[in-house]
C-alpha cells in the first residue's frame, strides 16, 4: 500500500485556491458602471446557474467572482450606494473572512432577508434589475413585492450584467456525457419514461420540462462531467405525455453507447434549439409542468409567450429519484464499505502522524490518496472540509494555501469529506482529538454524539417528516443551552449529488420520509475561535416490524462504517443505552472492515472500536 504521508503525484480532485476578495471593490464598481449604462439602480446576484443548482460550472460562479465568497449558497445585491451579501448560518464566519467588508456588508439571513433589506434600501422611482434565468418565478414574485413596497420597479435583463464586466470569464462546460449502466441504476430508461408519463397523465399535463440536471441524469441513466464533484451533464429535456422525449445537452461530447441507448425513446438536439422547440411544443395551449425548485422564471416567460399554460409544481422525477431501488441500495452499501476502509486507514494514519504535526491540506491529500487506492473512485463528492482548532468552527470551511494550519496538541480536528464511486455517493464527518482534549470538548462532543445516536435509533410512523425528528438531535445540546445553525441531515443521491432533495432532517424538512431515502445524520457544535464538532453518518430509511404495532413504522439503517473517537466521550453523560448503541456500531465496523485491513491498521481499529467499558 502506498504511504499517503507523502502526497501522491497523481492529479488531484480538489485545489486550494485563494478567494478573490482583494478585487471585490474594483468589481463592484465595474458592475455599478454597467448599471448606469442600462439606467438601472441595482442588480441581484444569486449563487445559481440557470438550473438553480448548488453546484455550478465555472462560468456561472458569478457570486464568487464578484465578491470573493466561495460558499455554496448566498445572494448579493448591489445598489449605487450599498452592497450586501446574504448568507445562512453555515457561512456567518466564513463570509466576512472572504469579502471586503468595507465594500460589501455581510448580512446573516437569520437577521434579515434580501427582500426585507430591499424595502429599506431601494428608493422610490428606482429600478432593480435581475437575470430571469437565475431566479424562479416565486423568487421573482418576492423581489417584485419588495420593490413595490419601496416604490421601486423590477426589471429583467436579457444579458447578465456580471457577465458583461467579467474579463476572462471561463467558457461553458463541455464535459463527456456517458452511460450509467442499468445494472447500477436498477431500472431502464423505458421503465422510467413510463413512470414519468403516468405522472403527467395523472396531473392532466401535456409535457414536462426537466430543468434539474440531477433529474435529467436519473431519467435517462446518464452521467456527465460539467461541474466539479457531481457527475452532471447540464441541459434540459422535454418529455411529452405521448411521443419521443428530446434532450438538449450543453456538452456536445456524448458517448456513442449513450446515443445508441437513447435512440429508442429520445432525440438529442443542440442546446441552442431548446427555446424554439419549447415554443413549438406549447402551441395549442399545452399544459407544461415547470419545476418550482429549478425552473427559471425565463422558462415560464417562454411557455406563456408561445401560448402554453405554465403549470408550476414539483417535477415528479424528484420524488422518484429520492427513493432508491434495490440495485441502488446495494451499490450504496458497497460504496460505503469501500469508503469505510479508506477512512479507517486515514484515521489510523492521522492518529500516528498527529504527534509530528499534520496540516489541513496534508490531511485532505492523504485521505484522497487512500480513497483512490480503494478503486472505483470517480471524484470526491465535495471539497473536503478539513479544519483544525478554530478553523473547525467554520461550518463549511475550505482550506487554502494561506489559511492552512497544522493541528496542535490539545486541539480538535474536524474532517468532513465524501466520495463519488461508480456505485454510490458517500459523505462522512469525524472529529478527532489531537492529544488530550479538555473537559469542555468532551462534554460538547458527547452531547453531539447523543444527538447523532438519537436520530440513528429513532423509530417513527410512516408519514413522519424530517422536521418532526430534527429536535431529537438537538435535545442534549439544548439542555446545556447550546445549538447549531444548520440542518441535521440532507438527502444523498446514488452516484449523483451529495445534497439531494426533497428529503431532509431539518426545521424546514416538510417531506415525509419513505423507505429507500438516504439522508445524512450530522448534528454539531461550534465554538467560534476555538473548535468545531460534527459527527456524520449516512442513513437509509427502512421499514421496522414491531410486534403488536398499530401503525406501519420506519427507522434507519446506518450505512457509514468508520470509528468514532472514543477519547472524546464522557461515558457518564452518554448513558448506558447510547453506549450500547455505540458499542454495537463499533462491533459492526470492526467485523465488516477488519478482514480487508493489514496488521497495523487492523490493530488500530481493534483498539479504536473496543467497548466503552473496556477502558
Number of C-alpha atoms within 10 A of each C-alpha: 6 10 11 19 17 11 18 14 7 8 6 13 15 16 14 14 11 15 18 17 21 13 15 23 18 13 18 21 15 17 24 21 16 18 22 12 9 11 13 20 21 26 28 22 24 21 24 24 20 23 24 21 19 14 23 22 18 17 16 21 20 24 23 21 21 24 30 21 29 24 20 18 18 21 17 25 22 22 23 17 11 13 20 20 25 24 26 18 17 21 25 20 20 21 26 16 14 20 26 20 18 10 17 20 18 21 21 20 15 12 9 12 15 21 16 17 15 22 19 12 14 25 16 14 13 18 21 25 24 24 23 23 22 26 26 25 23 14 16 20 14 15 23 18 18 22 26 17 18 19 15 20 21 21 16 16 14 11 12 18 23 25 14 12 18 16 8 8 16 12 10 13 17 18 20 17 26 21 20 19 16 13 12 21 24 17 18 15 21 15 10 17 21 13 16 22 21 14 17 23 14 9 13 13 19 20 25 25 20 25 26 24 24 25 22 23 22 24 25 23 23 25 26 25 19 24 17 18 22 27 27 28 26 29 22 21 27 22 23 21 20 12 10 14 18 21 21 19 24 20 20 16 13 19 15 12 10 18 16 10 17 21 11 11 14 21 15 16 16 14 17 11 10 19 14 11 13 20 16 15 21 22 16 11 15 21 22 27 26 26 23 18 22 23 27 26 23 18 22 21 14 17 25 17 13 19 17 22 20 20 19 17 12 16 24 20 22 19 16 16 20 23 20 22 18 14 17 22 23 15 22 27 21 16 26 26 19 23 30 24 23 22 25 25 25 23 24 17 19 21 16 13 13 18 13 10 16 21 17 26 24 20 25 23 20 21 26 27 23 21 26 18 14 15 12 15 20 19 23 25 24 22 22 26 23 25 33 29 23 19 29 30 26 24 26 23 23 24 24 15 12 10 14 18 20 18 23 19 16 14 22 28 28 26 26 23 22 26 28 27 27 21 26 26 29 30 25 24 26 21 25 23 24 22 16 13 17 12 12 10 23 19 19 24 26 24 28 27 26 26 27 24 22 22 24 21 15 12 17 19 16 16 13 16 22 24 20 16 20 24 18 19 29 24 18 22 22 13 10 11 8 14 18 19 16 16 23 29 26 22 22 27 25 28 28 26 22 25 21 20 21 20 28 29 27 20 16 14 22 16 17 15 27 22 18 20 25 32 31 28 31 26 29 29 24 21 16 14 13 15 22 28 27 26 25 23 21 26 23 25 19 18 19 16 12 12 6 6 10 8 11 13 17 21 23 23 14 19 22 25 25 29 23 21 16 20 17 23 23 18 16 9 15 21 12 12 9 19 20 15 15 23 16 15 19 23 16 16 22 21 11 14 19 18 10 11 15 11 11 11 19 19 13 17 23 18 14 21 22 18 17 18 9 6 8
